[in-house]
Amino acid sequence: MRVRAAVAYDGAPFHGFAVNNGVRTVAGDLDSVLSRVTGCDVVVTCAGRTDRGVHAAGQVLSFDVPDSVDLEKMRRSVNRLCAPSIVMSMVEPVGSDFDARFSATGRTYRYRVLNCPDPDPLLSPTTWHVGAQLDVEAMNLACGDLIGEHDFTSFCRRRKNPLSESALVMVRRVEDAGWIGPDDNGILVFEITASAFCHQMVRSIVGVLIPIGTGELPVTGMSAVLEARDRQAAGKPAPPQGLTLWSVRYPTP
């Protein structure tokens, strides 16, 4: 039986999503627990692999289990063994052709910035503190250069072991991008939706937008970095703890 599941997780304790021998990962914990609960070897596929320290609110998984497995009982067992770091909120049977990664048509990420003079220890696990005042209007204007299909080579770190040759192609189509806020706590949220993302793309984009917001870069800086097609042009990516895989889109049945 092919299963689709929705999970959320705190990325802080994990060295990313993908299984990596010798370190704790989200997939490593899930594969181990699901195999134990179902009594068979389970390997999960995710909609979008997250890096070390990156969180997820709406990650989607697909995996196979025996037809006899009680899915709701399995979900409760996973949460008992994995919570609070990982929580499975939904599980359902799907067609054998469903794949969490390849069936997805869009993904949305959110990046949270705490923009106030002093850091907040209670918000530090899920935000990047930026003390300098940010020009949100300038950052939103720069976001306009991201919309559409572009070569994001400047914003993407090449994986050492790409899954396929297509992983070397850095062309992506961004549907929407912009900043929300700040709220009463000084939190700004950058939200971006695209058909797919390459490695460190969102963090690298935020790493360019913040200097635009502080005035260190002009609004045209985003366009210049895109056109450079050089990873060094984007500079250092934003830290991982502010990033969350927010949601994944699939075709309507």
C-alpha positions as CSV (number, residue, x, y, z in Angstrom):
1,M,0.0,0.0,0.0
2,R,1.4,3.4,-1.0
3,V,0.9,6.0,1.8
4,R,1.0,9.7,1.7
5,A,1.8,11.5,5.0
6,A,2.1,15.1,6.2
7,V,4.8,15.8,8.8
8,A,6.2,18.8,10.6
9,Y,9.6,18.9,12.4
10,D,12.0,21.1,14.3
11,G,15.2,21.0,12.2
12,A,17.5,21.9,15.1
13,P,18.3,18.4,16.3
14,F,18.9,17.0,12.8
15,H,21.6,17.1,10.2
16,G,19.1,17.7,7.4
17,F,16.3,15.4,6.0
18,A,18.2,12.9,3.9
19,V,19.7,9.8,5.5
20,N,23.4,10.4,6.3
21,N,25.3,7.6,8.0
22,G,26.8,8.6,11.3
23,V,24.5,11.5,12.0
24,R,20.9,12.0,13.0
25,T,18.5,13.0,10.2
26,V,14.7,13.3,9.8
27,A,14.5,10.5,7.3
28,G,16.8,8.3,9.4
29,D,14.5,8.6,12.4
30,L,11.3,8.1,10.3
31,D,12.7,5.1,8.4
32,S,13.8,3.5,11.7
33,V,10.5,4.1,13.5
34,L,8.2,3.2,10.6
35,S,10.1,0.0,10.0
36,R,9.8,-0.9,13.7
37,V,6.1,0.0,13.9
38,T,5.1,-1.8,10.6
39,G,7.4,-4.8,10.9
40,C,8.9,-4.3,7.5
41,D,11.6,-2.1,5.9
42,V,10.3,1.4,5.1
43,V,12.1,4.1,3.2
44,V,10.4,7.5,3.0
45,T,10.5,9.9,0.0
46,C,9.9,13.6,0.8
47,A,8.6,16.5,-1.3
48,G,11.6,18.6,-0.6
49,R,14.9,17.8,1.2
50,T,15.7,20.3,3.9
51,D,19.2,21.2,5.1
52,R,20.7,20.9,8.6
53,G,18.7,23.1,11.0
54,V,15.9,23.9,8.5
55,H,12.3,23.3,9.8
56,A,9.1,22.0,8.1
57,A,5.5,22.8,8.8
58,G,4.0,21.0,5.7
59,Q,6.5,18.4,4.5
60,V,4.9,15.5,2.6
61,L,6.1,11.9,2.5
62,S,5.3,8.9,0.4
63,F,6.3,5.3,1.4
64,D,5.0,1.7,1.1
65,V,3.7,-0.5,3.9
66,P,1.8,-3.8,4.0
67,D,-1.9,-3.6,3.2
68,S,-2.7,-4.9,6.7
69,V,-1.2,-1.9,8.5
70,D,-3.7,0.3,10.4
71,L,-2.6,3.7,9.2
72,E,-4.1,5.7,12.1
73,K,-2.5,3.4,14.7
74,M,0.8,3.7,12.8
75,R,0.5,7.5,12.9
76,R,-0.1,7.6,16.6
77,S,2.8,5.2,17.2
78,V,5.2,7.4,15.1
79,N,4.2,10.5,17.1
80,R,4.6,8.7,20.4
81,L,8.2,7.7,19.4
82,C,9.2,10.8,17.5
83,A,7.4,13.8,19.0
84,P,8.1,16.6,19.7
85,S,10.9,16.8,17.1
86,I,8.8,15.1,14.4
87,V,5.0,15.0,14.3
88,M,2.9,13.2,11.6
89,S,-0.4,15.0,11.3
90,M,-2.0,13.1,8.4
91,V,-1.7,9.8,6.7
92,E,-3.8,8.3,3.9
93,P,-3.6,5.6,1.2
94,V,-2.9,6.8,-2.3
95,G,-2.4,5.4,-5.7
96,S,0.8,3.5,-6.5
97,D,1.8,6.2,-8.9
98,F,2.0,8.9,-6.2
99,D,5.5,10.2,-5.4
100,A,5.9,12.9,-2.8
101,R,8.7,14.5,-4.8
102,F,7.9,14.0,-8.4
103,S,4.1,14.4,-8.1
104,A,4.4,17.8,-6.5
105,T,3.7,20.9,-8.7
106,G,4.8,23.6,-6.3
107,R,6.5,24.3,-3.0
108,T,6.3,27.2,-0.6
109,Y,9.0,28.3,1.9
110,R,8.9,30.9,4.5
111,Y,11.8,32.7,6.1
112,R,11.4,34.6,9.4
113,V,13.5,37.6,10.3
114,L,13.4,39.3,13.7
115,N,14.0,42.9,12.8
116,C,14.5,44.9,16.0
117,P,17.5,46.3,17.9
118,D,17.8,43.4,20.4
119,P,17.6,39.7,19.9
120,D,15.0,37.5,21.6
121,P,16.2,34.2,23.1
122,L,12.7,32.7,22.7
123,L,12.5,33.5,19.0
124,S,16.2,32.7,18.1
125,P,15.5,29.0,17.3
126,T,13.2,30.0,14.4
127,T,14.3,33.5,13.3
128,W,17.3,35.3,12.0
129,H,17.9,38.5,14.1
130,V,18.8,41.5,12.0
131,G,19.3,44.6,14.2
132,A,19.6,47.2,11.4
133,Q,16.4,48.8,10.2
134,L,15.1,47.2,7.0
135,D,13.4,48.9,4.1
136,V,10.6,46.4,3.3
137,E,9.5,48.3,0.3
138,A,12.9,48.1,-1.3
139,M,13.1,44.4,-0.5
140,N,9.7,43.8,-2.1
141,L,10.7,45.7,-5.2
142,A,13.8,43.5,-5.5
143,C,11.6,40.4,-5.2
144,G,10.0,41.3,-8.6
145,D,13.2,40.3,-10.3
146,L,12.8,36.8,-9.0
147,I,9.4,36.1,-10.6
148,G,9.4,33.9,-13.7
149,E,11.8,31.4,-15.0
150,H,15.5,32.2,-14.4
151,D,18.9,30.5,-14.1
152,F,19.5,30.6,-10.3
153,T,23.1,29.4,-10.5
154,S,24.1,32.4,-8.3
155,F,21.8,31.2,-5.6
156,C,22.3,27.5,-5.6
157,R,25.0,25.3,-4.1
158,R,25.8,22.3,-6.2
159,R,25.3,19.0,-4.4
160,K,28.3,16.7,-4.3
161,N,26.2,13.7,-5.3
162,P,23.2,15.0,-7.3
163,L,20.4,12.5,-7.8
164,S,20.4,13.0,-11.5
165,E,21.9,15.1,-14.3
166,S,18.8,17.4,-14.0
167,A,20.1,18.4,-10.5
168,L,22.9,20.2,-12.3
169,V,20.4,22.5,-14.1
170,M,19.7,25.5,-12.0
171,V,16.7,26.9,-14.0
172,R,13.7,27.3,-11.8
173,R,10.3,29.0,-12.2
174,V,9.3,31.3,-9.3
175,E,5.6,32.0,-9.1
176,D,5.5,34.5,-6.2
177,A,7.8,36.1,-3.7
178,G,7.5,38.8,-1.2
179,W,7.7,40.0,2.4
180,I,4.9,40.1,5.0
181,G,5.0,42.3,8.1
182,P,6.5,43.3,10.3
183,D,4.2,42.2,13.1
184,D,4.0,43.6,16.6
185,N,7.1,41.6,17.6
186,G,9.1,42.9,14.7
187,I,9.0,39.7,12.7
188,L,9.2,39.9,8.9
189,V,8.3,36.8,6.9
190,F,9.6,36.2,3.4
191,E,7.4,33.8,1.4
192,I,8.4,32.3,-1.9
193,T,6.6,29.7,-4.1
194,A,8.2,27.9,-7.0
195,S,7.8,24.7,-9.0
196,A,11.0,23.5,-7.4
197,F,14.1,24.8,-5.6
198,C,17.7,24.0,-5.8
199,H,20.1,23.5,-2.9
200,Q,20.3,26.6,-0.5
201,M,18.3,28.7,-3.0
202,V,15.9,30.4,-0.5
203,R,18.6,31.1,2.1
204,S,20.8,32.6,-0.6
205,I,18.0,34.8,-1.9
206,V,17.3,36.1,1.6
207,G,21.0,36.6,2.0
208,V,20.8,39.1,-0.9
209,L,17.5,40.7,0.1
210,I,18.7,41.7,3.6
211,P,21.6,43.8,2.3
212,I,19.1,45.5,-0.1
213,G,16.9,46.2,2.9
214,T,19.8,47.8,4.9
215,G,20.9,49.8,1.9
216,E,24.2,48.0,1.5
217,L,23.0,46.9,-2.0
218,P,20.8,48.8,-4.4
219,V,17.3,47.4,-5.4
220,T,18.9,46.4,-8.7
221,G,21.3,44.2,-6.8
222,M,19.0,41.2,-7.1
223,S,18.9,41.4,-10.9
224,A,22.7,41.8,-11.0
225,V,23.3,38.7,-8.9
226,L,20.9,36.7,-11.0
227,E,22.6,37.8,-14.2
228,A,26.1,37.0,-12.8
229,R,25.3,33.2,-12.7
230,D,28.1,32.9,-10.2
231,R,27.6,31.4,-6.8
232,Q,30.1,33.8,-5.3
233,A,28.0,36.8,-6.4
234,A,25.2,36.0,-3.9
235,G,27.6,36.0,-0.9
236,K,26.8,34.1,2.3
237,P,23.4,32.5,2.7
238,A,21.0,33.4,5.5
239,P,21.3,31.1,8.5
240,P,19.2,27.9,8.4
241,Q,17.0,28.3,11.6
242,G,14.8,31.0,10.0
243,L,13.7,28.8,7.1
244,T,10.6,26.5,7.0
245,L,9.2,24.3,4.3
246,W,5.7,25.7,4.6
247,S,3.5,23.7,2.1
248,V,3.6,21.5,-1.0
249,R,1.1,21.6,-3.8
250,Y,-0.2,18.7,-5.8
251,P,-2.6,18.4,-8.7
252,T,-6.3,18.5,-7.7
253,P,-7.8,15.0,-7.9
